[in-house]
Amino acid sequence: MKIDVLTLFPEMFEGVFNHSILKKAQEADAFQYKLVNFRDYSENKHKKVDDYPYGGGAGMVLTPQPLFDAVEDLSAGFDNKPRVVLLCPQGETHTQEKAVELSKEEHLIFICGHYEGYDERIREHLATDEISIGDYVLTGGELGAMVVIDSVVRLLPGVLGNDSSAPEDSFSNGLLEHPHYTRPVEFRGLRVPDVLVSGNHGKIAEWRKLQSLKRTFERRRDLLENYPLSFKEKEWLESLK
C-alpha cells in the first residue's frame, strides 16, 4: 500500500510512523508513505495556502489550488485513482468497518486541514471520503490522520504477525472484545476464571462469546441494535437484563 499525507506539519508524523507496528509494517514492505507539505504546491508568491472566506466570517479557509495540484501529482503513474481522505469534523465517524474497507486499497491520500475549513470545491471534487474520529474539533487533521492510518495499516496482511489478531479485535465482529487474562493464575487473591485454564476449547469459546455480549451490553448497547443474535445469544442477553 502507498500512503501519501498532505499536511502543513509533516514533522508531526515522524515519531508515529517510525515506531511500533507502523515501523514493523514498513520493514515488512506492507506499506510505504510519503509526507508532503502542500505549501510546496502553492502558486502564490508568498506560498500562502489559505485566504479569507467569501461573505465574511472568522478564520481562514484552505484554497483549492495547492491541494488539487498535489493530489494530481501524487496520483500520476497509478492505474487506479487513489482514495482521497479528507479529515474533517463533518465527515462520517471512523469505524472498524471503514478501516477494513480502506485496507483493501492500493493507494490512499490523506488531506490534513487547518484553519477554519476547506474551500467547498475540495470536498465536492477532490475528496472521495470525509472522515471524522469523533464529535469534537482538533487544531488540525494530523492527529485524525494518524489514528485512521494506524487502524488501516494494522489490518494489512502480515503486519500483526498473528493473522487471527485483527478479526478478534473489538468491533471486528460487531461486538466489543471479551476480557483477557495471562499468568499468573492467581494474583493478590484474584483468580483467572477457571474455564480459561480448563483446556476445554469449546467451553472457552462459549465463555468468550458470552463475555463479549455482556461487555457490549454493559458498555455499548447501541452496537446490539443491528447485531444478528442467535436464539441462545438472545437467552444470554435476557439473563443479563
Secondary structure in CASP SS format (residue, H / E / C, confidence):
PFRMAT SS
TARGET T0000
AUTHOR 0000-0000-0000
METHOD secondary structure of the structure
MODEL  1
M C 1.00
K E 1.00
I E 1.00
D E 1.00
V E 1.00
L E 1.00
T E 1.00
L C 1.00
F C 1.00
P H 1.00
E H 1.00
M H 1.00
F H 1.00
E H 1.00
G H 1.00
V H 1.00
F H 1.00
N C 1.00
H C 1.00
S H 1.00
I H 1.00
L H 1.00
K H 1.00
K H 1.00
A H 1.00
Q H 1.00
E H 1.00
A C 1.00
D C 1.00
A C 1.00
F C 1.00
Q E 1.00
Y E 1.00
K E 1.00
L E 1.00
V E 1.00
N E 1.00
F H 1.00
R H 1.00
D H 1.00
Y H 1.00
S C 1.00
E C 1.00
N C 1.00
K C 1.00
H C 1.00
K C 1.00
K C 1.00
V C 1.00
D E 1.00
D E 1.00
Y C 1.00
P C 1.00
Y C 1.00
G C 1.00
G C 1.00
G C 1.00
A C 1.00
G C 1.00
M C 1.00
V E 1.00
L E 1.00
T C 1.00
P H 1.00
Q H 1.00
P H 1.00
L H 1.00
F H 1.00
D H 1.00
A H 1.00
V H 1.00
E H 1.00
D H 1.00
L H 1.00
S H 1.00
A C 1.00
G C 1.00
F C 1.00
D C 1.00
N C 1.00
K C 1.00
P C 1.00
R E 1.00
V E 1.00
V E 1.00
L E 1.00
L E 1.00
C E 1.00
P E 1.00
Q E 1.00
G E 1.00
E E 1.00
T E 1.00
H C 1.00
T C 1.00
Q H 1.00
E H 1.00
K H 1.00
A H 1.00
V H 1.00
E H 1.00
L H 1.00
S H 1.00
K C 1.00
E C 1.00
E C 1.00
H E 1.00
L E 1.00
I E 1.00
F E 1.00
I E 1.00
C E 1.00
G C 1.00
H C 1.00
Y C 1.00
E C 1.00
G E 1.00
Y E 1.00
D C 1.00
E H 1.00
R H 1.00
I H 1.00
R H 1.00
E H 1.00
H H 1.00
L C 1.00
A C 1.00
T C 1.00
D E 1.00
E E 1.00
I E 1.00
S E 1.00
I C 1.00
G C 1.00
D C 1.00
Y C 1.00
V C 1.00
L C 1.00
T C 1.00
G C 1.00
G C 1.00
E H 1.00
L H 1.00
G H 1.00
A H 1.00
M H 1.00
V H 1.00
V H 1.00
I H 1.00
D H 1.00
S H 1.00
V H 1.00
V H 1.00
R C 1.00
L C 1.00
L C 1.00
P C 1.00
G C 1.00
V C 1.00
L C 1.00
G C 1.00
N C 1.00
D C 1.00
S C 1.00
S C 1.00
A H 1.00
P H 1.00
E H 1.00
D C 1.00
S C 1.00
F C 1.00
S C 1.00
N C 1.00
G C 1.00
L C 1.00
L C 1.00
E C 1.00
H C 1.00
P C 1.00
H C 1.00
Y C 1.00
T C 1.00
R C 1.00
P C 1.00
V C 1.00
E E 1.00
F E 1.00
R C 1.00
G C 1.00
L E 1.00
R E 1.00
V C 1.00
P C 1.00
D H 1.00
V H 1.00
L H 1.00
V H 1.00
S C 1.00
G C 1.00
N C 1.00
H H 1.00
G H 1.00
K H 1.00
I H 1.00
A H 1.00
E H 1.00
W H 1.00
R H 1.00
K H 1.00
L H 1.00
Q H 1.00
S H 1.00
L H 1.00
K H 1.00
R H 1.00
T H 1.00
F H 1.00
E H 1.00
R H 1.00
R C 1.00
R H 1.00
D H 1.00
L H 1.00
L H 1.00
E C 1.00
N C 1.00
Y C 1.00
P C 1.00
L C 1.00
S C 1.00
F H 1.00
K H 1.00
E H 1.00
K H 1.00
E H 1.00
W H 1.00
L H 1.00
E H 1.00
S H 1.00
L H 1.00
K C 1.00
END
